[in-house]
Amino acid sequence: MGKYTKDEIVARAKDLAKMIAETDEVDYFKRAEAQIHANEKVRNSISSIKALQKQAVNFQHYGKVEALRKTEEKIAALEQELDEIPIVYEFKQSQADVNDLLQLVATTISNAVTDEVIKATGGNLLSGETGAEIQNKNCSRH
């Protein structure tokens, strides 16, 4: 039987999530997001893009190729306008920073679990082989 239950691990993950939510990266994201919602030009552009996206889905569904192409061009132009607004750039950058942090945490956990499995089975951390892999190799050589 293992040392920890799934529930205990999930509880620790929630603690980790609270820690992450209190980082500079997440704080910056929250401030940038609030500024995005406070900016009327940004809100209007986002609304226009959403409306055009709905139109695009309908055009695609009904096979209106030319209308779809024109709508997609309008969406691209609006998205480019949005991207040129400094607060939108900052918001997207803050999103990327938070995603990078989350990816770093996920990768760190994954690598640490793999290392623990390799160590626990008497494996080789440098080659990434578990003890069973090493034993199987040695047995097949004889």
MDTraj code that builds the backbone (N, CA, C; nanometers):
import mdtraj as md
import numpy as np

residues = "MET GLY LYS TYR THR LYS ASP GLU ILE VAL ALA ARG ALA LYS ASP LEU ALA LYS MET ILE ALA GLU THR ASP GLU VAL ASP TYR PHE LYS ARG ALA GLU ALA GLN ILE HIS ALA ASN GLU LYS VAL ARG ASN SER ILE SER SER ILE LYS ALA LEU GLN LYS GLN ALA VAL ASN PHE GLN HIS TYR GLY LYS VAL GLU ALA LEU ARG LYS THR GLU GLU LYS ILE ALA ALA LEU GLU GLN GLU LEU ASP GLU ILE PRO ILE VAL TYR GLU PHE LYS GLN SER GLN ALA ASP VAL ASN ASP LEU LEU GLN LEU VAL ALA THR THR ILE SER ASN ALA VAL THR ASP GLU VAL ILE LYS ALA THR GLY GLY ASN LEU LEU SER GLY GLU THR GLY ALA GLU ILE GLN ASN LYS ASN CYS SER ARG HIS".split()
xyz = np.array([
    [0.0849, -0.1194, 0.0000],
    [0.0000, 0.0000, 0.0000],
    [0.0888, 0.1249, 0.0000],
    [0.0487, 0.2242, -0.0758],
    [0.1259, 0.3471, -0.0874],
    [0.1185, 0.4316, 0.0384],
    [0.2054, 0.5294, 0.0451],
    [0.2110, 0.6189, 0.1606],
    [0.1014, 0.7242, 0.1575],
    [0.0552, 0.7611, 0.0373],
    [-0.0424, 0.8692, 0.0245],
    [-0.1626, 0.8233, -0.0563],
    [-0.2788, 0.8787, -0.0227],
    [-0.3994, 0.8500, -0.0994],
    [-0.4167, 0.9572, -0.2067],
    [-0.5015, 0.9290, -0.3036],
    [-0.5320, 1.0283, -0.4070],
    [-0.5869, 1.1553, -0.3432],
    [-0.6732, 1.1387, -0.2436],
    [-0.7336, 1.2554, -0.1777],
    [-0.6264, 1.3436, -0.1126],
    [-0.5261, 1.2800, -0.0506],
    [-0.4183, 1.3577, 0.0110],
    [-0.3373, 1.4323, -0.0942],
    [-0.3135, 1.3671, -0.2051],
    [-0.2369, 1.4306, -0.3125],
    [-0.3158, 1.5474, -0.3713],
    [-0.4455, 1.5278, -0.3916],
    [-0.5298, 1.6359, -0.4447],
    [-0.5332, 1.7530, -0.3466],
    [-0.5373, 1.7246, -0.2186],
    [-0.5355, 1.8317, -0.1179],
    [-0.4048, 1.9110, -0.1278],
    [-0.2930, 1.8401, -0.1455],
    [-0.1640, 1.9085, -0.1619],
    [-0.1616, 1.9896, -0.2907],
    [-0.2226, 1.9352, -0.3958],
    [-0.2287, 2.0071, -0.5241],
    [-0.3079, 2.1370, -0.5080],
    [-0.4147, 2.1315, -0.4282],
    [-0.4936, 2.2528, -0.4031],
    [-0.4113, 2.3549, -0.3259],
    [-0.3296, 2.3076, -0.2327],
    [-0.2393, 2.3988, -0.1605],
    [-0.1406, 2.4627, -0.2581],
    [-0.0882, 2.3820, -0.3483],
    [0.0047, 2.4328, -0.4488],
    [-0.0651, 2.5355, -0.5385],
    [-0.1899, 2.5083, -0.5746],
    [-0.2670, 2.6016, -0.6574],
    [-0.2846, 2.7358, -0.5861],
    [-0.3087, 2.7307, -0.4561],
    [-0.3216, 2.8555, -0.3792],
    [-0.1897, 2.9327, -0.3811],
    [-0.0790, 2.8605, -0.3698],
    [0.0522, 2.9255, -0.3755],
    [0.0733, 2.9919, -0.5113],
    [0.0410, 2.9192, -0.6174],
    [0.0582, 2.9722, -0.7524],
    [-0.0298, 3.0958, -0.7721],
    [-0.1515, 3.0906, -0.7193],
    [-0.2444, 3.2035, -0.7334],
    [-0.1938, 3.3291, -0.6645],
    [-0.0960, 3.3139, -0.5759],
    [-0.0409, 3.4282, -0.5036],
    [0.0981, 3.4693, -0.5537],
    [0.1332, 3.4251, -0.6754],
    [0.2621, 3.4637, -0.7333],
    [0.2503, 3.5982, -0.8043],
    [0.3646, 3.6584, -0.8312],
    [0.3682, 3.7840, -0.9067],
    [0.3056, 3.7669, -1.0453],
    [0.3312, 3.6512, -1.1089],
    [0.2790, 3.6271, -1.2428],
    [0.1261, 3.6311, -1.2450],
    [0.0644, 3.5645, -1.1487],
    [-0.0818, 3.5613, -1.1442],
    [-0.1370, 3.6976, -1.1033],
    [-0.0694, 3.7647, -1.0131],
    [-0.1133, 3.8985, -0.9731],
    [-0.1118, 3.9935, -1.0927],
    [-0.0068, 3.9882, -1.1719],
    [0.0032, 4.0723, -1.2905],
    [-0.1071, 4.0379, -1.3913],
    [-0.1332, 3.9084, -1.4065],
    [-0.2401, 3.8626, -1.4960],
    [-0.3750, 3.9194, -1.4522],
    [-0.4036, 3.9133, -1.3236],
    [-0.5324, 3.9642, -1.2733],
    [-0.5466, 4.1134, -1.2996],
    [-0.4379, 4.1880, -1.2794],
    [-0.4433, 4.3328, -1.3038],
    [-0.4608, 4.3628, -1.4529],
    [-0.3899, 4.2897, -1.5363],
    [-0.4015, 4.3112, -1.6812],
    [-0.5417, 4.2745, -1.7298],
    [-0.5958, 4.1667, -1.6766],
    [-0.7308, 4.1245, -1.7156],
    [-0.8342, 4.2292, -1.6756],
    [-0.8183, 4.2878, -1.5575],
    [-0.9116, 4.3929, -1.5126],
    [-0.9035, 4.5130, -1.6063],
    [-0.7823, 4.5479, -1.6499],
    [-0.7666, 4.6606, -1.7418],
    [-0.8293, 4.6306, -1.8777],
    [-0.8193, 4.5078, -1.9208],
    [-0.8811, 4.4667, -2.0479],
    [-1.0322, 4.4905, -2.0410],
    [-1.0931, 4.4454, -1.9314],
    [-1.2386, 4.4579, -1.9178],
    [-1.2822, 4.6023, -1.8977],
    [-1.1932, 4.6856, -1.8501],
    [-1.2263, 4.8267, -1.8274],
    [-1.2106, 4.9104, -1.9542],
    [-1.1466, 4.8553, -2.0551],
    [-1.1191, 4.9304, -2.1776],
    [-1.2330, 4.9090, -2.2772],
    [-1.3060, 5.0176, -2.3066],
    [-1.4239, 5.0077, -2.3928],
    [-1.3881, 4.9638, -2.5350],
    [-1.2784, 5.0163, -2.5878],
    [-1.2373, 4.9784, -2.7237],
    [-1.2098, 4.8283, -2.7310],
    [-1.1436, 4.7768, -2.6298],
    [-1.1119, 4.6337, -2.6266],
    [-1.2409, 4.5528, -2.6163],
    [-1.3299, 4.5949, -2.5268],
    [-1.4569, 4.5226, -2.5101],
    [-1.5359, 4.5203, -2.6408],
    [-1.5425, 4.6355, -2.7080],
    [-1.6166, 4.6421, -2.8340],
    [-1.5539, 4.5537, -2.9412],
    [-1.4222, 4.5545, -2.9489],
    [-1.3530, 4.4703, -3.0476],
    [-1.3782, 4.3227, -3.0205],
    [-1.3722, 4.2846, -2.8939],
    [-1.3962, 4.1445, -2.8576],
    [-1.5395, 4.1052, -2.8927],
    [-1.6345, 4.1922, -2.8654],
    [-1.7744, 4.1641, -2.9006],
    [-1.7906, 4.1475, -3.0509],
    [-1.7263, 4.2350, -3.1267],
    [-1.7334, 4.2261, -3.2730],
    [-1.6733, 4.0952, -3.3225],
    [-1.5604, 4.0579, -3.2657],
    [-1.4954, 3.9321, -3.3060],
    [-1.5865, 3.8137, -3.2758],
    [-1.6474, 3.8123, -3.1579],
    [-1.7370, 3.7017, -3.1223],
    [-1.8548, 3.6929, -3.2181],
    [-1.9132, 3.8075, -3.2539],
    [-2.0262, 3.8093, -3.3478],
    [-1.9819, 3.7581, -3.4847],
    [-1.8645, 3.8031, -3.5301],
    [-1.8135, 3.7572, -3.6591],
    [-1.7809, 3.6080, -3.6573],
    [-1.7325, 3.5591, -3.5446],
    [-1.7029, 3.4158, -3.5339],
    [-1.8307, 3.3329, -3.5465],
    [-1.9392, 3.3815, -3.4885],
    [-2.0682, 3.3114, -3.5020],
    [-2.1130, 3.3119, -3.6474],
    [-2.0960, 3.4264, -3.7125],
    [-2.1303, 3.4340, -3.8552],
    [-2.0457, 3.3356, -3.9354],
    [-1.9181, 3.3300, -3.9040],
    [-1.8261, 3.2413, -3.9767],
    [-1.8697, 3.0953, -3.9636],
    [-1.9120, 3.0571, -3.8442],
    [-1.9591, 2.9193, -3.8230],
    [-2.0802, 2.8925, -3.9112],
    [-2.1727, 2.9873, -3.9160],
    [-2.2916, 2.9709, -4.0001],
    [-2.2552, 2.9638, -4.1479],
    [-2.1654, 3.0539, -4.1917],
    [-2.1240, 3.0518, -4.3315],
    [-2.0588, 2.9185, -4.3666],
    [-1.9770, 2.8690, -4.2754],
    [-1.9100, 2.7413, -4.2998],
    [-2.0127, 2.6292, -4.3081],
    [-2.1080, 2.6309, -4.2164],
    [-2.2116, 2.5273, -4.2121],
    [-2.2924, 2.5229, -4.3420],
    [-2.3213, 2.6399, -4.3955],
    [-2.4035, 2.6483, -4.5167],
    [-2.3212, 2.6526, -4.6451],
    [-2.1893, 2.6361, -4.6332],
    [-2.1039, 2.6290, -4.7511],
    [-2.0852, 2.7611, -4.8235],
    [-2.1013, 2.8713, -4.7547],
    [-2.0839, 3.0047, -4.8136],
    [-1.9350, 3.0405, -4.8079],
    [-1.8594, 2.9896, -4.9019],
    [-1.7134, 2.9981, -4.8999],
    [-1.6646, 3.1429, -4.9056],
    [-1.7183, 3.2208, -4.9975],
    [-1.6726, 3.3590, -5.0141],
    [-1.7081, 3.4437, -4.8918],
    [-1.8295, 3.4285, -4.8410],
    [-1.8717, 3.5027, -4.7221],
    [-1.7849, 3.4625, -4.6018],
    [-1.7524, 3.3351, -4.5933],
    [-1.6660, 3.2862, -4.4851],
    [-1.5283, 3.3500, -4.4957],
    [-1.4718, 3.3536, -4.6158],
    [-1.3394, 3.4122, -4.6353],
    [-1.3370, 3.5590, -4.5944],
    [-1.4379, 3.6343, -4.6355],
    [-1.4448, 3.7766, -4.6013],
    [-1.4606, 3.7961, -4.4502],
    [-1.5411, 3.7128, -4.3886],
    [-1.5612, 3.7222, -4.2441],
    [-1.4329, 3.6894, -4.1698],
    [-1.3620, 3.5874, -4.2148],
    [-1.2340, 3.5515, -4.1520],
    [-1.1322, 3.6636, -4.1670],
    [-1.1344, 3.7340, -4.2812],
    [-1.0451, 3.8488, -4.3008],
    [-1.0791, 3.9611, -4.2026],
    [-1.2090, 3.9851, -4.1823],
    [-1.2520, 4.0883, -4.0862],
    [-1.2069, 4.0507, -3.9450],
    [-1.2214, 3.9231, -3.9104],
    [-1.1787, 3.8755, -3.7779],
    [-1.0278, 3.8972, -3.7616],
    [-0.9516, 3.8607, -3.8634],
    [-0.8056, 3.8753, -3.8572],
    [-0.7668, 4.0223, -3.8407],
    [-0.8360, 4.1099, -3.9121],
    [-0.8055, 4.2536, -3.9022],
    [-0.8364, 4.3060, -3.7623],
    [-0.9501, 4.2653, -3.7067],
    [-0.9852, 4.3082, -3.5708],
    [-0.8865, 4.2531, -3.4680],
    [-0.8462, 4.1269, -3.4856],
    [-0.7490, 4.0668, -3.3936],
    [-0.6160, 4.1409, -3.4011],
    [-0.5765, 4.1814, -3.5208],
    [-0.4512, 4.2555, -3.5357],
    [-0.4621, 4.3918, -3.4670],
    [-0.5771, 4.4585, -3.4839],
    [-0.6000, 4.5865, -3.4145],
    [-0.5894, 4.5683, -3.2635],
    [-0.6522, 4.4623, -3.2149],
    [-0.6476, 4.4335, -3.0707],
    [-0.5046, 4.4133, -3.0238],
    [-0.4290, 4.3352, -3.1001],
    [-0.2914, 4.3038, -3.0610],
    [-0.2020, 4.4274, -3.0569],
    [-0.2416, 4.5317, -3.1268],
    [-0.1623, 4.6543, -3.1290],
    [-0.1904, 4.7442, -3.0083],
    [-0.2916, 4.7113, -2.9294],
    [-0.3228, 4.7879, -2.8090],
    [-0.2299, 4.7376, -2.6979],
    [-0.1517, 4.8262, -2.6371],
    [-0.0513, 4.7831, -2.5385],
    [-0.1069, 4.6938, -2.4264],
    [-0.2236, 4.7263, -2.3731],
    [-0.2759, 4.6460, -2.2611],
    [-0.3105, 4.5040, -2.3068],
    [-0.3502, 4.4887, -2.4325],
    [-0.3796, 4.3548, -2.4851],
    [-0.2505, 4.2749, -2.4952],
    [-0.1451, 4.3399, -2.5426],
    [-0.0149, 4.2740, -2.5498],
    [0.0295, 4.2314, -2.4095],
    [0.0158, 4.3224, -2.3132],
    [0.0554, 4.2923, -2.1755],
    [-0.0280, 4.1775, -2.1184],
    [-0.1570, 4.1779, -2.1497],
    [-0.2450, 4.0704, -2.1028],
    [-0.2003, 3.9369, -2.1606],
    [-0.1757, 3.9334, -2.2909],
    [-0.1328, 3.8085, -2.3545],
    [0.0016, 3.7619, -2.2988],
    [0.0908, 3.8580, -2.2720],
    [0.2198, 3.8228, -2.2138],
    [0.2011, 3.7655, -2.0737],
    [0.1109, 3.8250, -1.9966],
    [0.0874, 3.7750, -1.8609],
    [0.0242, 3.6358, -1.8656],
    [-0.0626, 3.6124, -1.9646],
    [-0.1203, 3.4785, -1.9832],
    [-0.0090, 3.3775, -2.0115],
    [0.0809, 3.4148, -2.1005],
    [0.1921, 3.3261, -2.1358],
    [0.2799, 3.2987, -2.0140],
    [0.3045, 3.4013, -1.9319],
    [0.3874, 3.3839, -1.8122],
    [0.3227, 3.2867, -1.7133],
    [0.1913, 3.3001, -1.6942],
    [0.1198, 3.2094, -1.6030],
    [0.1217, 3.0675, -1.6611],
    [0.0984, 3.0554, -1.7914],
    [0.1025, 2.9226, -1.8540],
    [0.2412, 2.8599, -1.8432],
    [0.3451, 2.9412, -1.8593],
    [0.4820, 2.8902, -1.8440],
    [0.5057, 2.8387, -1.7027],
    [0.4560, 2.9132, -1.6042],
    [0.4708, 2.8708, -1.4650],
    [0.3982, 2.7384, -1.4408],
    [0.2751, 2.7280, -1.4913],
    [0.1983, 2.6038, -1.4753],
    [0.2675, 2.4872, -1.5457],
    [0.3217, 2.5122, -1.6639],
    [0.3932, 2.4083, -1.7374],
    [0.5192, 2.3655, -1.6625],
    [0.5886, 2.4623, -1.6036],
    [0.7077, 2.4318, -1.5250],
    [0.6731, 2.3427, -1.4053],
    [0.5646, 2.3755, -1.3380],
    [0.5213, 2.2952, -1.2227],
    [0.4848, 2.1537, -1.2681],
    [0.4071, 2.1431, -1.3754],
    [0.3658, 2.0110, -1.4250],
    [0.4871, 1.9278, -1.4667],
    [0.5806, 1.9889, -1.5365],
    [0.7006, 1.9181, -1.5811],
    [0.7868, 1.8768, -1.4622],
    [0.7996, 1.9656, -1.3649],
    [0.8785, 1.9348, -1.2451],
    [0.8187, 1.8161, -1.1706],
    [0.6872, 1.8153, -1.1554],
    [0.6204, 1.7030, -1.0868],
    [0.6411, 1.5745, -1.1662],
    [0.6186, 1.5796, -1.2960],
    [0.6333, 1.4614, -1.3804],
    [0.7748, 1.4044, -1.3728],
    [0.8734, 1.4927, -1.3860],
    [1.0133, 1.4472, -1.3808],
    [1.0493, 1.3912, -1.2439],
    [1.0001, 1.4561, -1.1386],
    [1.0309, 1.4086, -1.0033],
    [0.9677, 1.2720, -0.9772],
    [0.8459, 1.2506, -1.0246],
    [0.7806, 1.1196, -1.0083],
    [0.8603, 1.0136, -1.0831],
    [0.8986, 1.0439, -1.2045],
    [0.9782, 0.9491, -1.2841],
    [1.1090, 0.9158, -1.2117],
    [1.1772, 1.0182, -1.1611],
    [1.3030, 0.9954, -1.0884],
    [1.2806, 0.9088, -0.9650],
    [1.1709, 0.9334, -0.8927],
    [1.1420, 0.8539, -0.7721],
    [1.1164, 0.7078, -0.8074],
    [1.0456, 0.6844, -0.9186],
    [1.0197, 0.5469, -0.9626],
    [1.1511, 0.4788, -0.9993],
    [1.2351, 0.5488, -1.0718],
    [1.3645, 0.4912, -1.1116],
    [1.4482, 0.4586, -0.9886],
    [1.4551, 0.5524, -0.8924],
    [1.5334, 0.5288, -0.7697],
    [1.4753, 0.4128, -0.6891],
    [1.3438, 0.4101, -0.6760],
    [1.2785, 0.3073, -0.5937],
    [1.2957, 0.1678, -0.6514],
    [1.3155, 0.1584, -0.7820],
    [1.3319, 0.0271, -0.8437],
    [1.4786, -0.0100, -0.8635],
    [1.5683, 0.0766, -0.8117],
    [1.7108, 0.0477, -0.8258],
    [1.7606, 0.0752, -0.9665],
    [1.6965, 0.1659, -1.0328],
    [1.7320, 0.1973, -1.1714],
    [1.8453, 0.2966, -1.1825],
    [1.8648, 0.3454, -1.3032],
    [1.9736, 0.4371, -1.3350],
    [1.9140, 0.5704, -1.3785],
    [1.9319, 0.6731, -1.2948],
    [1.8768, 0.8051, -1.3265],
    [1.9366, 0.8645, -1.4538],
    [2.0650, 0.8399, -1.4765],
    [2.1297, 0.8977, -1.5946],
    [2.0739, 0.8417, -1.7246],
    [2.0480, 0.7111, -1.7272],
    [1.9957, 0.6504, -1.8502],
    [1.8435, 0.6540, -1.8533],
    [1.7805, 0.6807, -1.7374],
    [1.6348, 0.6843, -1.7315],
    [1.5714, 0.5463, -1.7290],
    [1.6508, 0.4465, -1.6957],
    [1.6002, 0.3088, -1.6941],
    [1.5616, 0.2667, -1.5535],
    [1.4486, 0.1978, -1.5444],
    [1.4079, 0.1432, -1.4145],
    [1.4921, 0.0197, -1.3849],
    [1.4846, -0.0246, -1.2597],
    [1.5577, -0.1444, -1.2210],
    [1.5155, -0.2650, -1.3025],
    [1.3860, -0.2770, -1.3316],
    [1.3363, -0.3898, -1.4105],
    [1.3948, -0.3881, -1.5513],
    [1.4066, -0.2702, -1.6102],
    [1.4658, -0.2605, -1.7446],
    [1.6110, -0.3077, -1.7431],
    [1.6835, -0.2637, -1.6422],
    [1.8254, -0.2997, -1.6319],
    [1.8391, -0.4500, -1.6117],
    [1.7566, -0.5062, -1.5215],
    [1.7627, -0.6507, -1.4970],
    [1.7273, -0.7289, -1.6220],
    [1.6259, -0.6829, -1.6926],
    [1.5829, -0.7519, -1.8137],
    [1.6928, -0.7494, -1.9192],
    [1.7610, -0.6365, -1.9309],
    [1.8732, -0.6266, -2.0263],
    [1.9824, -0.7254, -1.9893],
    [2.0157, -0.7285, -1.8588],
    [2.1232, -0.8162, -1.8117],
    [2.0859, -0.9633, -1.8316],
    [1.9598, -0.9956, -1.8092],
    [1.9165, -1.1345, -1.8264],
    [1.9194, -1.1753, -1.9720],
    [1.8845, -1.0848, -2.0610],
    [1.8805, -1.1192, -2.2031],
    [2.0196, -1.1290, -2.2640],
    [2.1199, -1.0770, -2.1959],
    [2.2575, -1.0860, -2.2464],
    [2.3192, -1.2213, -2.2133],
    [2.2628, -1.2904, -2.1174],
    [2.3235, -1.4165, -2.0722],
    [2.2732, -1.5313, -2.1523],
])
top = md.Topology()
chain = top.add_chain()
for i, resn in enumerate(residues, 1):
    res = top.add_residue(resn, chain, resSeq=i)
    for name in ("N", "CA", "C"):
        top.add_atom(name, md.element.get_by_symbol(name[0]), res)
traj = md.Trajectory(xyz[None], top)
